[in-house]
Amino acid sequence: MTRGGTLENQHFGSVAVVNTRGQLRAFAGDPHWLTFTRSTLKALQALPFVQAGGPRHFGFTQDHVALLCASHSGEPMHVQAAQEMLERAGQTYKVLRCGCHVPYHFEISGTAPGPHESFDERYNNCSGKHAGFVAWCVQHGHSLANYEAPDHPLQQAIRRDVARAVGMDANDLKLGIDGCSAPNYAMPLSKLATGYARLANGAQDGEFGESFAQLGAAMTARPDLVSGTGRNDLAFMQAGGGDWVTKVGADGVQVVGSKSRGEAFALKIIDANKPALFAASIEVMEQLGWLDDAQRAALKPWRAQAIINARGIPVGERRAAFTLQTP
């Protein structure tokens, strides 16, 4: 980032581009950088539930499947979908173990909650994922009291399927606890990208085909439920026109899979700067040749090459300073 032509900030990171077989196609920085996956993992965390026919068992719609993968903004449509999922599993929000926070839509819109507004676990951005956790436990007769514990049968099943999806030994996944109290895993960027290349590949995947097809179709059909009004995953998947399956994660992680190309990339910005993350993600797509003119125009606000001050005056520039390499 420059201001008045002088360098002001630099943001460092790495990116790995892989195909469905996990073969590295392009990279910048360290493509095997070990990083926590954060919320990019949600679609893969839903695998045990979808594999067991959970959505069909409880009558979950495509909207509910999209919410399984969401880091939502806590808008009414998100809260309603989470409530419906819990009701179909015969539970209430009080069983959710994700905690509560002020809904993201206030931050996105630049507003503040009213003096009499209150929130519960349904408003947590991870409530859809946790509602899916609860439904899996109900379906399989397991305890709801500690479903987020790493040794709970649910979390063991998730660890197993995540490892299978990314092509790793489950014992090599590095365990950490996410903001919603559920286990999260660190893995090389190239492995995370592998999972999304396979997810985007959908029914063609030989192992998780039907499940990947169901999850990917829900995410691309309802990106507003996966994220929310004014959010980047909504903008990216709309621009992708059904071809891109995308998910952002906290602390500078972004994954984008292309169905038509059978490829995906995972990107990490080390200092977690969001404008840099979004601009770098678009630059990766540009260098890979994924963008047409309409997509460039749609994503221009997220690229944000010009830095504009409060009076609307251009005062600086944000630009990519990397070139993808081939192995």
C-alpha positions in Angstrom: 0.0 0.0 0.0 1.3 3.4 -1.0 0.3 6.9 0.0 1.4 9.8 -2.1 3.6 7.4 -4.0 5.5 6.4 -0.9 5.3 2.8 0.5 3.2 2.8 3.7 2.3 -0.9 4.4 3.3 -4.4 3.1 1.2 -7.5 3.7 2.9 -10.9 3.3 1.2 -14.2 2.6 1.2 -17.4 0.7 -1.1 -19.1 -1.8 -1.4 -22.7 -3.2 -3.3 -23.6 -6.4 -4.0 -27.3 -6.7 -6.2 -29.7 -8.7 -8.5 -32.4 -7.3 -5.6 -34.8 -7.0 -3.8 -32.4 -4.8 -1.2 -31.7 -7.4 0.3 -28.2 -7.1 -0.4 -26.1 -10.2 0.8 -22.7 -9.1 2.0 -20.9 -6.0 3.4 -17.8 -4.4 5.3 -17.8 -1.1 5.2 -21.1 0.7 2.3 -23.2 -0.8 2.6 -25.7 2.1 2.4 -23.0 4.8 0.8 -24.5 7.9 -2.3 -22.5 8.8 -5.5 -22.9 10.8 -8.4 -23.3 8.4 -10.8 -21.4 10.6 -14.3 -21.1 9.0 -13.1 -22.3 5.6 -13.4 -25.7 7.2 -17.2 -25.6 7.7 -18.2 -27.3 4.5 -15.8 -30.2 5.3 -17.0 -30.3 9.0 -20.5 -31.0 7.6 -19.3 -34.2 5.8 -20.3 -36.7 8.5 -23.8 -35.3 8.7 -24.3 -35.2 5.0 -22.7 -38.6 4.4 -25.1 -40.1 6.9 -28.1 -38.6 5.1 -28.8 -36.1 7.8 -30.4 -33.4 5.7 -32.8 -35.9 4.2 -33.5 -37.5 7.6 -34.5 -34.1 9.2 -36.1 -32.6 6.1 -33.4 -29.9 5.7 -33.8 -27.8 2.6 -31.0 -26.5 0.5 -31.1 -23.3 2.5 -30.4 -25.3 5.7 -27.5 -27.1 4.0 -26.0 -23.7 3.0 -26.2 -22.6 6.6 -24.2 -25.6 7.7 -21.3 -24.0 5.8 -22.0 -20.4 6.9 -20.2 -17.7 8.7 -23.4 -15.7 8.6 -24.2 -12.1 9.6 -27.1 -12.9 12.0 -29.7 -11.3 9.7 -33.3 -12.4 10.1 -33.0 -14.9 7.3 -30.0 -16.6 9.0 -31.6 -16.7 12.5 -34.8 -18.1 11.0 -32.9 -20.9 9.1 -31.0 -21.8 12.3 -34.2 -21.9 14.3 -35.8 -24.2 11.7 -32.9 -26.6 11.8 -33.1 -26.8 15.6 -36.9 -27.4 15.5 -36.5 -30.2 13.0 -34.0 -31.8 15.3 -36.4 -31.4 18.2 -34.1 -28.9 20.1 -33.9 -25.3 21.0 -31.1 -22.8 20.8 -30.2 -23.5 24.4 -28.4 -26.7 23.4 -26.0 -24.8 21.1 -22.5 -24.5 22.5 -21.1 -21.8 20.2 -21.7 -18.9 22.5 -23.1 -15.5 21.5 -21.8 -12.4 19.9 -23.2 -9.2 18.4 -24.4 -10.1 14.9 -21.9 -9.2 12.1 -24.5 -7.2 10.1 -24.1 -4.3 12.5 -20.4 -4.0 11.8 -21.0 -4.5 8.0 -23.7 -1.8 7.9 -22.0 0.6 10.3 -24.9 0.6 12.7 -25.2 -0.4 16.4 -27.8 -2.5 18.2 -30.7 -0.7 19.8 -30.8 -0.3 23.6 -33.4 -3.1 24.0 -32.0 -5.6 21.5 -30.7 -8.9 22.8 -29.1 -11.8 21.1 -28.7 -15.5 21.7 -26.7 -18.4 20.2 -28.7 -18.4 17.0 -27.2 -15.1 16.1 -23.6 -16.5 16.3 -22.1 -16.7 12.8 -21.5 -20.4 13.4 -25.0 -21.3 14.5 -25.8 -23.2 11.3 -22.7 -25.4 11.8 -23.6 -26.0 15.4 -27.2 -26.8 14.5 -25.8 -29.4 12.2 -23.7 -30.8 15.0 -26.7 -31.0 17.2 -28.7 -32.8 14.4 -26.0 -35.4 13.9 -26.0 -36.1 17.6 -29.7 -36.5 17.7 -29.7 -38.8 14.6 -27.0 -41.0 16.1 -28.1 -40.9 19.7 -25.0 -39.2 21.1 -24.8 -36.7 24.0 -25.5 -33.0 23.3 -23.8 -32.0 26.6 -20.3 -31.9 25.1 -20.6 -32.3 21.4 -17.8 -29.8 20.8 -15.2 -31.8 22.8 -12.4 -33.2 20.7 -13.0 -36.7 21.9 -16.8 -36.7 21.3 -17.8 -39.2 18.6 -19.0 -36.3 16.4 -15.7 -34.5 16.5 -13.8 -37.7 15.9 -16.0 -38.4 12.8 -15.3 -34.8 11.6 -11.6 -35.2 12.1 -11.7 -38.5 10.1 -13.6 -37.0 7.2 -11.7 -33.8 7.1 -8.4 -35.8 6.8 -9.9 -37.9 4.0 -11.1 -34.9 2.1 -7.7 -33.1 2.2 -5.6 -36.2 1.7 -3.9 -36.3 5.1 -3.5 -38.7 8.0 -5.9 -37.6 10.7 -3.1 -37.8 13.2 -1.2 -35.1 11.3 -4.0 -32.5 11.6 -3.0 -29.9 14.2 -5.8 -29.3 16.7 -6.9 -25.9 18.0 -10.1 -24.5 19.3 -12.0 -22.1 17.2 -13.9 -19.0 18.3 -17.1 -21.0 18.5 -15.5 -23.5 20.8 -15.4 -26.3 18.2 -12.2 -28.0 17.2 -10.4 -26.5 14.3 -7.4 -27.9 12.4 -4.2 -26.4 11.0 -2.9 -27.9 7.7 -0.7 -26.9 4.8 -2.4 -24.5 2.4 -2.0 -27.0 -0.4 -4.1 -29.5 1.6 -6.9 -27.1 2.3 -7.0 -26.2 -1.4 -7.2 -29.9 -2.2 -10.4 -30.2 -0.1 -12.0 -27.3 -2.0 -11.0 -28.5 -5.4 -12.8 -31.8 -4.6 -15.7 -29.9 -3.0 -16.1 -27.8 -6.2 -15.8 -30.9 -8.3 -19.0 -32.2 -6.7 -20.5 -35.4 -8.0 -17.4 -36.3 -9.9 -15.5 -36.9 -6.7 -15.1 -40.7 -6.3 -15.3 -40.7 -2.5 -17.6 -37.9 -1.3 -19.3 -37.1 -4.6 -22.9 -36.9 -3.6 -22.1 -35.1 -0.4 -19.8 -32.6 -2.1 -22.4 -32.0 -4.8 -25.0 -31.3 -2.1 -22.8 -28.9 -0.2 -21.3 -27.1 -3.1 -24.7 -26.7 -4.8 -26.2 -25.2 -1.6 -23.3 -22.8 -1.2 -23.5 -21.5 -4.7 -27.3 -21.3 -4.7 -27.5 -19.4 -1.5 -24.3 -17.4 -0.9 -26.4 -14.9 1.0 -27.0 -17.5 3.6 -23.3 -18.6 3.6 -22.3 -15.0 4.4 -24.7 -12.1 4.3 -25.5 -8.7 2.8 -22.4 -6.8 1.8 -20.1 -9.8 2.5 -17.3 -11.0 0.3 -18.4 -14.7 -0.1 -21.7 -13.4 -1.4 -20.0 -11.1 -3.9 -17.5 -13.7 -5.0 -20.0 -16.5 -5.5 -22.4 -14.2 -7.3 -19.6 -13.1 -9.6 -18.6 -16.8 -10.2 -22.1 -17.5 -11.6 -22.3 -21.0 -10.0 -18.7 -22.0 -10.9 -16.9 -20.7 -7.8 -17.3 -22.2 -4.3 -15.7 -19.8 -1.9 -15.3 -19.4 1.8 -13.4 -16.9 4.0 -12.0 -17.7 7.4 -10.9 -15.6 10.3 -7.4 -14.3 10.5 -6.6 -14.0 6.8 -7.7 -17.2 5.1 -9.6 -17.5 1.8 -10.4 -20.5 -0.3 -11.9 -20.5 -3.8 -12.7 -23.6 -5.9 -13.6 -23.6 -9.6 -16.0 -26.4 -10.7 -15.2 -26.0 -14.4 -11.5 -26.1 -13.9 -11.2 -28.8 -11.2 -8.9 -26.5 -9.3 -8.9 -24.4 -6.1 -6.6 -22.1 -4.3 -6.1 -21.4 -0.6 -4.6 -18.1 0.5 -3.3 -16.8 3.8 -2.4 -13.2 4.6 -0.1 -13.5 7.6 -1.2 -10.3 9.4 -4.9 -11.1 8.7 -5.5 -7.8 6.8 -8.9 -8.2 5.2 -8.6 -5.7 2.3 -5.2 -7.3 1.4 -6.8 -10.8 1.6 -9.7 -9.9 -0.8 -7.4 -8.0 -3.2 -4.9 -10.8 -3.3 -7.6 -13.4 -3.9 -8.9 -11.5 -6.9 -5.3 -11.1 -8.2 -4.8 -14.8 -8.0 -7.9 -15.3 -10.1 -6.7 -12.7 -12.5 -3.3 -14.4 -12.9 -4.9 -17.8 -13.3 -7.1 -16.4 -16.1 -10.4 -17.1 -14.3 -11.9 -13.6 -14.7 -13.8 -12.1 -17.6 -14.6 -8.4 -17.9 -18.0 -8.7 -16.1 -16.4 -10.5 -13.2 -13.6 -7.9 -13.0 -16.2 -5.1 -12.8 -18.3 -7.0 -10.2 -15.2 -7.6 -8.0 -13.6 -4.2 -8.4 -14.8 -2.9 -5.0 -13.1 -5.8 -3.3 -9.9 -5.3 -5.3 -9.9 -1.6 -4.1 -6.8 -0.6 -6.0 -7.3 3.1 -5.2 -7.4 4.2 -1.6 -10.0 6.9 -1.1 -10.2 9.2 1.9 -13.4 10.5 3.7 -13.8 13.3 1.2 -13.7 10.9 -1.8 -10.2 12.0 -2.8 -7.7 9.3 -4.1 -4.8 9.4 -1.7 -3.0 6.1 -2.3 -2.9 2.7 -4.0 -3.2 -0.9 -3.1 -1.6 -3.3 -5.5 -0.5 -6.9 -5.8 3.2 -7.4 -5.5 3.4 -11.2 -6.3 3.6 -13.3 -9.4 2.3 -16.9 -9.3 5.0 -19.5 -10.1 4.6 -23.0 -11.5 6.3 -25.9 -9.8 
